[in-house]
Amino acid sequence: MRVTINGELRDVPSGLLLADLIAQHTDIRSGVAVAVDGEVVPRTGWSAYVLEDGAVIEILTAVQGG
């Protein structure tokens, strides 16, 4: 199936969990926020969230600095 991750179209396996996609995309474990189709998905829901074909995912990481 195809999803868009941070503006880039990608092929991913059907039934992929959001938590697995995030683990593949970044090794940062804190300061990560995720929205699917414009809705923020709380971290507690990542492991149960099954992605659907055509989903638009934004993965954001906090950056420290000044």
N, C-alpha and C positions, 0 to 999 in steps of 0.2 A: 504494500500500500504506500501511498505518497502523503507526506506531511510537509509543512513548511516550518522550518526552525530558524528563528531570527532572520527571516526574510529569504532563506535559502531552501529550495525544494529538495527533499531527500526521500529516498526509498527506505522503508523500514519494514520489519516483519509484522504481519497481521497479529493483533492481540498484544502488541507491545505495551507494557506498563509504563506510565509516566516516570516512575522512579528509575526504571532501567534506562530509559532514554536520557534522563538527566545524568546518571552515572556514566554513560557513554560519552556525553557531551562535555562534562567538566569534572575534574577531581576535587573541586572546592566543595566542602561539606557544610559551611556556614555562610550566611550572607547571600543566599540564593533565593530568588523569587521566581515563580513560574506562573504564566497565564496561558490558558488554552482558549482559543476563540474569543479573546478579549475578557475572559473571566479569570481572576486570580484563583489558583488552586492551592489551598493550605498544605503545608508540608505533611501534615498528618494524613492527607488524602492521596499522596503521590503513589503509594504502594498498591492502592486499590483502583486507581484511575486507568482504565483501558483506553488507549488512544484509538480514534476512528480515522478512516481514510479521509483525507482532505483537511485534517485539523491544522490550525495555525497556532504554533507554540512560540512563546517568547520566553527565553531563559535569561534572566538578569542577575548579575553578580555585583555586590557592593564593592566599591573600590575606595581604599583609604588614601588620603593625601591632602594636599593643600594647594 
